[in-house]
Amino acid sequence: MAKKNLNEMSFLDHLEELRWLLVRSTIAICIMAFVTYFISDYLFDQIILGPIRPTFFTYVWFCDLSHQLGFADSICITELNFIIQNTEMEGQVNIFVWMCILAGFILSFPYILWELWKFISPALYEKERKNAKVFIFTSSLLFFLGVLFGYYIVIPMSVNFVATFSVSDVVKNQFTLESYMGMVKTSVLASGLFFELPIIIYFLTKLGLVTPVFLRKYWKYAVIIILIIAAIVTPPDVVSQTIVAIPMLIIYEVSILISRIVYKNKMKENV
């Protein structure tokens, strides 16, 4: 079907375009998920299950940082006292499929952004449409940085916290495979999407839904929320919480800066 001009497209036409966007994006995710099947041993043993080993990069780095700051072994992680077990007959099969899909989504994210850009570009000005490459590159970069942040910072801190927390020495930690994989999935996706905040704020400011004044006004509430999140996902020590909170605060500040720039440009155009 030939593409119609935006002004000629009905509501059903827009739904049809959206449907094909979702179809093509789903196909891309499935293709990349199938690709990860061939490296599934490495994906699970070295990547997904990497944070449960004391030799994981983040734990080694934290220990080195602890020594450099003069804290001795206070934030060194030398052992993680828990086991992961599968309690469902089809549990490992389900986990295998869903984690491959997660990997497929992450790997195909730039393509999904490109499809999204094609969908919204008719509503943009000509000069804005020329920024497609910038939008896709910047959004993809932020998402991948967020995924790495979730993987190398949030997941290890969460694993260490639940592994060391105990209400009694009598209680031993035996986590299900499903709960661990759920934590990995949530941490990676939540971090990746949170790092998209500057892009989201950019479009919300363009649409007039938020202003830099609004974001600055509620800055202290944002800080409190970020600190609470950092306290939840990290061990109860200031160093670990700070390491998690600082990048999140920087992302929020960058979002305010972007909103200010976009807002000023809008005001100039309206003069």
C-alpha positions in Angstrom: 0.0 0.0 0.0 1.4 3.4 -1.0 2.2 5.8 1.8 -0.3 8.6 2.3 0.4 12.1 3.3 -0.1 12.7 7.1 -3.0 15.1 6.4 -4.7 12.4 4.3 -4.3 9.6 6.8 -7.4 8.7 8.9 -7.3 7.3 12.4 -7.5 3.7 11.0 -4.6 4.5 8.6 -2.5 5.5 11.6 -3.5 2.3 13.4 -2.4 0.3 10.3 1.0 2.0 10.3 1.4 1.3 14.0 0.4 -2.3 13.5 3.1 -2.8 10.8 5.6 -1.0 13.1 4.9 -3.5 15.8 5.0 -6.4 13.3 8.4 -5.4 11.9 9.8 -4.7 15.3 8.6 -8.1 16.6 10.2 -9.8 13.6 13.5 -8.0 14.3 13.4 -9.1 18.0 12.7 -12.7 17.0 15.6 -12.7 14.5 18.1 -11.3 17.1 16.7 -13.7 19.7 17.4 -16.6 17.3 20.9 -15.3 16.7 21.6 -15.4 20.5 20.6 -19.1 20.5 23.9 -19.9 18.9 25.8 -18.2 21.7 23.4 -19.2 24.5 26.1 -21.0 26.5 28.2 -17.8 26.7 25.1 -15.7 27.2 24.0 -17.6 30.3 27.3 -18.8 31.8 29.4 -15.7 31.3 26.9 -12.8 31.0 23.6 -13.5 32.8 25.1 -15.6 35.6 28.3 -13.6 35.8 27.2 -11.4 38.7 26.7 -14.4 41.0 30.5 -15.0 41.0 32.8 -13.1 43.4 35.3 -12.8 40.5 32.8 -10.7 38.5 34.4 -7.4 37.2 32.3 -5.1 39.4 33.2 -6.9 42.7 36.9 -6.8 41.8 36.7 -3.2 41.0 34.8 -2.3 44.2 37.5 -4.1 46.2 40.2 -2.2 44.5 38.3 1.1 45.1 37.8 0.2 48.7 41.6 -0.2 49.2 42.3 3.0 47.3 39.9 5.0 49.5 41.5 3.5 52.6 38.4 1.4 53.6 40.5 -1.8 53.6 38.1 -4.7 52.7 34.9 -3.0 53.9 33.2 -3.1 50.5 35.1 -6.2 49.1 32.9 -9.0 48.1 34.7 -12.3 48.5 31.8 -14.8 48.7 28.1 -14.9 47.9 26.4 -17.4 50.1 23.4 -18.6 48.1 22.4 -21.1 45.5 20.1 -20.8 42.5 17.8 -23.6 41.8 15.1 -24.5 39.3 11.8 -25.5 40.9 9.6 -25.9 37.9 9.6 -28.7 35.3 9.6 -26.3 32.4 11.3 -23.6 34.3 14.7 -23.6 32.5 13.0 -23.8 29.1 10.8 -20.8 29.8 13.8 -18.8 31.2 15.9 -19.7 28.2 13.3 -18.5 25.7 12.5 -15.3 27.6 16.1 -14.3 28.2 16.9 -14.9 24.5 13.9 -12.6 23.7 15.3 -10.0 26.2 18.7 -10.2 24.4 17.0 -9.9 21.1 15.1 -6.8 22.2 18.3 -5.1 23.4 20.2 -5.9 20.2 17.4 -4.8 18.0 16.7 -1.6 19.9 18.3 0.7 17.3 16.1 -0.8 14.6 13.0 -0.4 16.8 13.9 3.3 17.2 14.3 3.6 13.4 10.8 2.2 13.0 9.4 4.5 15.6 11.1 7.5 13.9 9.5 6.6 10.6 6.1 6.5 12.4 6.4 9.9 14.0 8.5 11.8 11.4 5.5 12.8 9.3 4.3 15.0 12.2 7.7 16.8 12.4 9.0 19.8 10.5 11.4 19.2 7.6 14.5 20.3 9.5 13.5 18.0 12.4 13.2 15.0 10.1 16.8 15.4 9.1 17.9 14.6 12.6 16.9 10.9 12.3 20.5 9.7 12.5 21.2 11.9 15.6 18.0 10.7 17.3 18.7 7.0 16.6 22.4 7.2 17.6 21.8 9.2 20.7 18.8 7.2 21.9 20.6 3.9 21.2 23.8 5.1 23.0 21.8 6.2 26.1 19.9 2.9 26.1 23.0 0.8 25.9 24.8 2.9 28.6 21.7 2.3 30.8 21.9 -1.5 30.1 25.6 -1.6 31.0 24.8 0.5 34.2 22.1 -2.0 35.2 24.3 -5.0 34.4 27.6 -3.8 36.0 26.2 -1.7 38.9 22.6 -2.4 39.8 22.6 -6.2 39.4 25.8 -6.8 41.4 24.7 -4.5 44.1 21.3 -6.2 44.3 22.8 -9.7 44.3 25.3 -8.7 47.0 22.5 -7.2 49.2 20.2 -10.2 49.0 23.1 -12.6 49.5 24.4 -10.9 52.6 21.1 -9.9 54.2 19.8 -12.4 56.8 17.2 -12.4 59.5 18.9 -15.3 61.2 22.0 -17.6 60.8 19.5 -20.5 60.7 18.0 -19.3 57.4 19.9 -20.2 54.3 19.4 -18.4 50.9 18.2 -20.6 48.1 16.9 -18.4 45.3 14.8 -19.7 42.4 16.1 -19.3 38.8 12.9 -17.4 37.9 13.4 -14.8 40.7 17.1 -14.2 39.7 16.3 -13.9 36.0 13.4 -11.6 36.9 15.8 -9.3 38.8 18.2 -9.3 35.9 15.5 -8.5 33.4 14.0 -5.7 35.5 17.4 -4.1 36.4 18.6 -4.1 32.8 15.4 -2.9 31.2 14.6 -0.3 33.9 18.1 1.2 33.8 18.1 1.2 30.0 14.8 3.0 29.8 15.7 5.4 32.6 18.7 6.5 30.6 16.3 7.5 27.9 14.9 10.2 30.2 16.8 13.1 28.3 15.1 11.9 25.0 11.7 11.7 26.6 12.1 15.1 28.2 13.2 16.5 24.8 9.9 15.4 23.2 7.7 16.3 26.2 9.2 19.8 26.1 8.7 20.1 22.4 5.0 19.2 22.9 4.7 21.7 25.8 3.9 19.1 28.4 6.9 19.9 30.6 9.1 22.9 31.2 12.6 23.4 32.7 10.9 25.4 35.5 8.7 22.4 36.3 11.6 20.0 36.3 13.7 22.3 38.5 10.8 22.9 40.9 10.4 19.2 41.6 14.2 18.5 41.6 14.3 17.8 45.3 11.6 15.2 45.0 13.5 13.6 42.1 16.6 13.4 44.3 14.7 11.8 47.1 13.2 9.2 44.7 16.7 8.5 43.2 18.2 8.1 46.7 15.4 5.7 47.7 16.0 3.6 44.6 19.7 3.6 45.2 19.2 2.5 48.8 16.9 -0.3 47.8 19.2 -1.9 45.1 22.5 -1.5 47.0 24.0 -2.7 50.2 23.4 -0.4 53.2 26.7 1.6 52.9 27.2 5.1 51.6 29.8 4.3 49.0 27.7 1.8 47.1 24.6 4.0 47.3 26.5 7.0 46.0 27.9 5.0 43.1 24.4 4.1 42.0 22.8 7.5 42.7 25.3 9.8 41.0 24.8 8.6 37.4 21.0 8.8 37.9 21.3 12.4 39.2 23.5 13.3 36.3 20.9 11.9 33.8 18.2 14.1 35.5 20.3 17.2 35.4 21.1 16.6 31.7 17.3 16.2 31.1 16.7 19.6 32.7 19.5 21.2 30.5 18.0 19.7 27.4 14.5 20.9 28.4 15.9 24.5 28.9 17.5 24.5 25.5 14.4 23.2 23.7 12.2 25.6 25.7 14.3 28.7 24.7 14.3 27.7 21.1 10.5 27.4 21.2 10.2 30.8 22.7 12.4 32.3 20.0 10.3 30.7 17.3 7.1 32.1 18.8 8.4 35.7 18.9 
